[in-house]
Amino acid sequence: MTGRIVVVGNGLAAHRLTERLAAFGYAGSVTVLGAEPRPAYQRPLLPWVLAGSLPAEALDLPAPPGGVTVRTGVRVTGADRAARTVTCADGTVEPYDTLVLATGARHGLTGDVRPARGRVAVVGGGVLGVETAAALRRRGHEVLLAHAGPYPMHRVLDAVAGERVAAYLTGLGVELRCGVRGEADDSLGADTVVRCTGAVPDTAVARAAGLPVRRGVVVDDRLCTADPAIHAIGACVDGGDGLLATGRAQADHLAALLTGRTTAAYAPPPSILRPRLQGLDVAVMGRPGEEPDEAVTFADPSGGRHARLELTGGRVRHAVLVGLPEAIATVGQLYDQSRPVPGDRLPLLLGAAPTSDDAPESWPDAHVLCHCNNVTKADIAQAWRRGARTPDSLTTATRATTGCGGCTTALRSLCTALARSKDGDERQPGPGPGLTAAAHRGEARRAVTPLPLPEVVR
């Protein structure tokens, strides 16, 4: 397929789309219009820049593929569907054959964020608020976390798990205030206020084009809006979960659709949420729904461990686990692959060793080791074949582990596996992330984090 593709938005989903279009051999022109003045960057790492534990340059994503034109600092104000053009605030007009809306969600924190000063108040105790508060406290800031809910992350955790997270925060020295709403900034006694109160899908361009919008842009199972020439991906899509794995999977699938590699309907990847909390393993898999066939609970208050599994048809439909890293690996594998749960539940919750299916050799090429830098198994194997034969040299070649560092163990395991196998020397990498459900499961297996970002008020 050829033609002019215009992408509105220059975030992670847009960046991924341009990569996959190039990998799939798209021969037409691709133009990206980004409202922010800087090139694409890793928004999920902004809290660590705010905390001062990462330099701003660590956010930068690789340059776009050759042939892709990226215009930064360009805000799109309208779209003429009949003429197939978009209009920018600077008066320029971009014609398109296919328009992709990847406008993300509205928030206050952007790539020019600077390290916080003095005492910091984090308003909002969702996943991002908890991550931000913990990162700031670990960097030595005095931190207050004010949350409207009864306990941190109350929208995704049950009460016991929430208590475990609250204990973790207070153990770090974070002052925690739950059940508070609408506190004025000057009542928080802080030098810096960081608002993590959620984000709203940015639907302004879709509305200007007269497209159906609910909370987000309405799309069908081929990520197409009511106009067959306009698609939408990422956090601006209605009904999305805000997870990076979802944005990547949508970008992968749309790239395949636009290049004729598939005609299949888009299937969302498994929903696996792994907050980045150093020293505390937390995982949420799936979403609660109708009454499950069985609920299994494990509690160890003194050890700070908790698990609740909801099973339907003998398979994990929803799970919340805290302080159980081995169980997270095992249960995550069962959920990821929709496999039956063993009859003996206790060893499972205590973290019985994962089966050989979780060995690095069994990971698909599309398996993402480093979600911060979007590094797959195929990327690591390719760097290995080019001579990077140690974890440090693989890090230099691919940037894996240079974000939050949560993938360090996985990188070392894969490095060892490549050293003992001819796979690293002979096997050529696949064409990139696949389009099957299995490939999507590989995408979702490792830690992910939501897209909404905090607003900083000084």
Disulfide bonds with the S-S distance in Angstrom:
none
